[in-house]
Amino acid sequence: MDFFTILSLVASSLILYTSWVLIKTKTSKNLPPGPPKLPIIGNLHQVKSTTLTPYRVLRNLANKYGPIMHLQLGQVSTVVISTPRLAKEVLNATVSSIADRPVTTTSQIFYYRAQDIGWTLYGPYWIQMRKICVSELLSAKRVQSFGNLQADELKSTCKLLESSLGTTVNFRQIMTQTVNNVICRATLGDIYKDRTDLVELLTEVMNGLGDIDVVSYFPSFQFLYNISGKKAKWLKTHKQLDIILEEILNEHRKRTSINQDHEDLLEVLLRIKETGDLDVPITNENVKAVVLDLLIAGMGTPTSVIEWAMSELMKNPETMKRAQAEVRAVLKGNTITETDIRSMHYLKLVIKETLRLHSPPLLVPRVTKKHFNIDGYDIPANTNLLVNVWACETDPDSWENPESFIPERFENSPINYLGSDFQFIPFGAGKRICAGMTFGLNMVEHVVATFLYHFDWKLPNGLKPDEVDMTEVYGASVLPKYPLQIVPVSVSLAN
């Protein structure tokens, strides 16, 4: 147990009476069922586990207490949704009263008082920025415009792997660098070439956003952040990051001639800021907050999905063989095009199945503005709503052998990830569905296809496929606990 946890527990025990008064106990007579609650901590002791990830713990509790379940997590009243039917009712709700995000210390610090798209409150600003994101920043046309820079980075990665043929490589390290380079270039252009400091700071931000500790459950205890030094560290990180972003903004402003067909995402935002007919004018802080959204989301989920896809393929050699055969049959040159990807039907099944099992398992919580009803239960105002996506996507009533990796289950299946099939919602659904879905999928498909085409892969040290360690670690994203170690092997291809 780390020093901060011990300190927090001691502080909590010293002010039990104050804590009890501060907890906003819900008086509704018809809350959803849930496990018995202890004074002060509520259900915290039941959701913490040293052996299971949070979403597995929540699924196990839901199996006992029901698909809609109330938990009191310290001072935070939380309702957990664990089935596709109820996820549909929550995420498809048309009322704006359940489209808000909870206010967190990290989102306030890192995203300029939550002025990004992911954490800002639902309202005119969010509606406007969401529309800009979908129609301008991450449209299919815009994503395709980044094809050349993506191919350029993948070419460099292949050269690096060619120099490591026959030796064990840390796949996560190599793949993460590739994805980070593509995201940075697409978002910020080639003006800021020294990306090392930027990526390190963004990693610190991701870790901060994923940091769930005692204060997360006791918002009234903000003083503990000052004692632990966490808030000071986050503010320092934000200040360093802001200096870099301001420098990049200034360099972009100096540019006089820009081809709109080849704009980076920051150029798009600055153009809209200066010339757009906006209902809600945007500031430089708004621009920087949205840029951070694009960078962090782009670096986080794609890297996780790519590593899980390769891990599953290494664990399932017949699936690997079929996917490689298709990629090599389709591809006519050394560069993978959008047309090629559209013809790689089995690869798409592999990616779908990877998303089903390994996409972000818990949606970012929503918070209720006012009292409403779900499935006959009362949900009071200021309650966090948490959808356990992993539980929905491994729901035994929706899937056969739900925790097995079987890409073929999607053959001839109408189920898709666009938000209408709630047994498969890796990008969420409803008003807050992920706006970067097209960009993220494009990245994953091109990276995996490139690695399958150019190399054969072996496990090191005589490791057998069924010995690939699929243990999960939950943090800013869900990754294999141990980075995938594999051996690239030369392959002779007839083009």
HULINFEN-V696345 format. One record per helix or strand of 3 or more residues. SS is the DSSP state (helix for helix, strand for strand). FROM is the first residue (numbers start at 1). TO is the last residue. If there is no record, write none. Layout:
ss=SS from=FROM to=TO
ss=SS from=FROM to=TO
This chain:
ss=helix from=3 to=14
ss=helix from=16 to=22
ss=helix from=44 to=47
ss=helix from=54 to=65
ss=strand from=68 to=73
ss=strand from=76 to=81
ss=helix from=84 to=91
ss=helix from=96 to=98
ss=helix from=105 to=110
ss=helix from=124 to=137
ss=helix from=140 to=144
ss=helix from=147 to=162
ss=strand from=168 to=170
ss=helix from=171 to=188
ss=helix from=196 to=209
ss=helix from=214 to=217
ss=helix from=219 to=221
ss=helix from=223 to=228
ss=helix from=230 to=253
ss=helix from=260 to=262
ss=helix from=265 to=275
ss=helix from=284 to=315
ss=helix from=317 to=330
ss=helix from=338 to=343
ss=helix from=345 to=358
ss=strand from=372 to=374
ss=strand from=377 to=379
ss=strand from=384 to=388
ss=helix from=389 to=393
ss=helix from=407 to=410
ss=helix from=430 to=432
ss=helix from=437 to=454
ss=strand from=456 to=459
ss=helix from=460 to=462
ss=helix from=465 to=467
ss=strand from=472 to=474
ss=strand from=478 to=480
ss=strand from=485 to=489
